[in-house]
Amino acid sequence: MAADYHVRRAQTAQDMARVMALRQARFGAGRDEFDARATQIMVLEGADLRATFRLMEYARGADMGAGYAGQFYDLAGFSALDQPALELGRFCVDADAAGREADVLRLCFAAMAGMVDRLGAALLFGCASFAGCDPAPHMPAFGLLKPHISPHWAVGRKDKHTLDLTDISAPADPMAALRSIPPLLRSYLAIGGWVSDHAVQDFTLGTIHVFTGVEVGRIPPQRAQALRALAGQIDLS
């Protein structure tokens, strides 16, 4: 880990105020009802907060519907999962970290890896967001997601404001489409992640998001080893 970066839990009222300020700046929304039972993670560069996200633990798949993603997606299909799951949410990176997103994301995923191992989680999941509620600018990216729709987990529909990804054609310029996929979602896909067969328009936050999952046992071994090595340098106790 770079000497000027460190990762820790938010522990004090001042920590939480900083987390909410960054969240407000990036999402336009602060605290919600899920924060009380979440672990808030801070990625700092020196004294500056560069990224934050929250993690919520579920003992088994049947509990996942009570979380944030469960507001938008029918997660009854995960009732067959009898192992713990970990939900990632409210992920945001400070605008001043521009150009260093790769370093920040690597630390975030290492922190997640440490929590996954501590919990013994089989699944990491969340909502990956695209800016704005208009799907038109994102159609090339959505077309590129089509091959990544999960073949074995059914994510049901709860909201009428959905966009069927299976109806979208492959993009004419795949490289441009790839660059338009948010960095967090690209990172999910790079370690074997998958998406739901539909996107949801969230008019409260002004985004369109897809349900995204990573099955821990399917992460490529070399990637998992590298993340665990970095996670060993992070203390989230």
C-alpha positions in Angstrom: 0.0 0.0 0.0 1.3 3.5 -0.8 2.6 5.2 2.3 0.3 8.2 2.0 -2.9 6.0 1.8 -4.7 4.3 4.6 -8.0 2.6 5.0 -10.1 2.4 8.2 -13.6 2.3 9.5 -15.5 5.5 10.4 -15.6 5.5 14.2 -16.4 8.9 15.4 -19.1 11.5 14.8 -16.5 13.6 13.0 -15.7 10.6 10.7 -19.4 10.2 9.9 -19.7 13.9 9.2 -16.9 13.7 6.7 -18.4 10.6 5.1 -21.8 12.2 4.7 -20.2 15.4 3.3 -18.5 13.5 0.6 -21.6 11.4 -0.1 -23.7 14.6 -0.3 -21.2 16.1 -2.7 -21.1 13.1 -5.0 -24.7 11.8 -4.7 -26.7 14.8 -3.5 -28.0 12.6 -0.7 -26.7 12.0 2.8 -27.6 9.6 5.6 -30.4 7.1 5.1 -32.1 4.4 7.2 -29.5 1.7 6.3 -26.5 3.6 7.7 -27.3 2.6 11.3 -26.5 -1.0 10.6 -23.7 -0.5 8.1 -19.9 -0.4 8.4 -18.6 2.8 6.9 -15.2 2.6 5.2 -12.9 5.5 4.6 -10.0 5.7 2.2 -7.7 8.5 3.1 -4.7 10.1 1.5 -2.9 11.7 4.3 -5.6 13.5 6.2 -7.9 13.9 3.1 -10.9 11.6 2.5 -10.6 10.2 -1.0 -13.3 7.6 -1.0 -16.0 6.1 1.1 -18.5 3.2 1.0 -20.6 1.2 3.3 -20.9 -2.6 3.8 -23.9 -4.4 5.2 -23.7 -8.1 6.3 -26.4 -10.7 5.8 -26.2 -14.2 7.3 -27.8 -15.8 4.3 -29.3 -15.0 0.9 -32.9 -15.0 2.3 -32.0 -11.8 4.3 -30.7 -9.8 1.3 -34.1 -8.4 0.4 -34.1 -6.3 3.6 -31.2 -4.2 2.4 -30.8 -1.2 0.0 -30.8 -3.2 -3.2 -33.9 -5.0 -2.1 -35.9 -1.8 -2.5 -35.4 -2.0 -6.3 -34.9 -5.7 -7.1 -36.8 -8.8 -6.1 -34.1 -10.9 -4.5 -36.2 -13.9 -3.6 -34.1 -16.0 -6.0 -31.2 -15.8 -3.6 -33.1 -17.7 -0.9 -31.1 -20.8 -2.0 -27.9 -19.1 -0.9 -27.2 -20.5 2.6 -23.9 -18.6 3.1 -23.3 -15.0 4.2 -23.5 -12.1 1.7 -22.0 -8.6 1.8 -23.7 -5.6 0.3 -21.7 -2.7 -1.0 -23.4 0.7 -1.1 -23.0 4.5 -1.4 -19.6 4.1 -3.0 -18.1 7.5 -3.9 -14.7 8.9 -4.8 -13.6 12.5 -4.1 -13.3 14.6 -7.3 -9.8 15.6 -6.2 -8.7 11.9 -6.6 -9.0 12.3 -10.4 -6.2 10.4 -12.1 -5.7 8.1 -9.1 -9.0 6.2 -9.2 -7.1 3.0 -9.9 -5.2 3.2 -6.7 -8.3 4.2 -4.7 -10.3 1.3 -6.2 -7.6 -1.2 -5.5 -7.6 -0.2 -1.8 -11.4 -0.3 -1.7 -11.5 -3.8 -3.1 -8.8 -4.9 -0.8 -10.9 -3.6 2.2 -13.9 -5.5 0.8 -11.8 -8.7 0.5 -10.8 -8.4 4.1 -14.4 -8.1 5.2 -15.5 -10.9 2.9 -13.0 -13.2 4.4 -13.8 -12.2 8.0 -17.5 -12.8 7.4 -17.0 -15.9 5.2 -19.2 -14.3 2.6 -20.0 -16.2 -0.6 -21.4 -13.2 -2.4 -20.6 -9.5 -2.7 -23.4 -7.4 -4.3 -24.8 -4.0 -4.8 -26.3 -1.4 -7.2 -23.8 -0.1 -9.8 -24.9 3.4 -10.9 -24.8 5.4 -14.1 -25.2 9.2 -13.9 -28.6 10.6 -14.8 -32.0 9.0 -15.4 -32.0 9.2 -19.2 -30.9 5.8 -20.6 -30.0 7.2 -24.0 -26.4 8.2 -23.3 -25.8 4.8 -21.6 -27.2 2.5 -24.3 -23.7 1.5 -25.7 -22.6 0.6 -22.2 -25.8 -1.3 -21.5 -25.2 -3.2 -24.8 -21.8 -4.2 -23.6 -23.2 -5.5 -20.3 -25.5 -8.0 -22.1 -22.9 -10.8 -22.1 -22.4 -10.3 -18.4 -26.0 -11.0 -17.3 -26.0 -13.7 -14.7 -26.8 -17.1 -16.2 -27.7 -18.7 -12.9 -29.0 -16.1 -10.4 -32.4 -14.7 -11.1 -32.8 -11.0 -10.1 -36.5 -10.2 -10.3 -38.2 -6.9 -11.1 -40.0 -4.7 -8.5 -40.0 -1.3 -10.1 -41.9 -0.2 -13.2 -39.1 2.1 -14.2 -36.9 -0.6 -15.7 -34.9 -1.1 -18.9 -34.5 -4.6 -20.3 -30.8 -5.2 -21.1 -31.6 -8.3 -23.2 -33.2 -6.1 -25.9 -30.1 -3.9 -26.4 -27.8 -4.4 -29.3 -24.0 -4.7 -29.0 -22.3 -1.3 -29.3 -20.8 -0.2 -32.6 -17.6 1.0 -30.7 -17.0 -1.5 -27.9 -13.9 0.4 -26.6 -15.8 3.7 -26.2 -18.7 1.8 -24.6 -16.2 0.2 -22.1 -14.8 3.6 -21.2 -18.3 4.8 -20.4 -18.9 2.1 -17.9 -18.4 3.4 -14.3 -15.0 2.4 -12.9 -16.6 0.5 -10.0 -18.6 -1.7 -12.3 -15.6 -2.3 -14.6 -13.8 -3.5 -11.5 -16.6 -5.8 -10.6 -16.6 -7.3 -14.1 -12.8 -7.7 -14.2 -13.0 -10.1 -11.2 -15.8 -12.1 -12.7 -18.8 -10.1 -11.6 -22.2 -10.2 -13.3 -25.3 -8.0 -13.7 -29.1 -8.3 -13.6 -31.0 -8.5 -16.9 -32.5 -5.1 -16.3 -31.6 -1.6 -15.1 -33.7 0.6 -12.8 -34.2 4.3 -13.0 -33.7 5.9 -9.5 -35.3 9.3 -9.7 -34.5 10.1 -6.1 -30.7 9.9 -6.7 -30.9 10.8 -10.3 -29.2 7.6 -11.5 -29.8 4.4 -13.5 -28.4 1.3 -11.8 -28.0 -2.4 -12.4 -27.8 -5.1 -9.7 -24.3 -6.4 -9.6 -22.9 -9.5 -8.0 -19.5 -11.1 -7.5 -19.4 -14.7 -6.4 -16.3 -15.0 -4.2 -15.5 -18.5 -5.2 -15.4 -17.5 -8.9 -12.9 -14.7 -8.6 -9.7 -15.6 -10.6 -7.2 -17.0 -8.1 -4.4 -14.5 -9.0 -6.7 -11.6 -8.4 -8.0 -13.0 -5.2 -4.5 -13.6 -3.9 -3.4 -10.0 -4.8 -6.4 -8.5 -3.0 -5.9 -10.7 0.1 -2.2 -9.7 0.2 -3.2 -6.0 0.2 -6.1 -6.7 2.6 -3.5 -8.0 5.1 -2.1 -4.5 5.3 -5.5 -3.0 6.3 -6.8 -3.0 9.8 -10.6 -2.6 10.0 -11.0 -3.7 13.6 
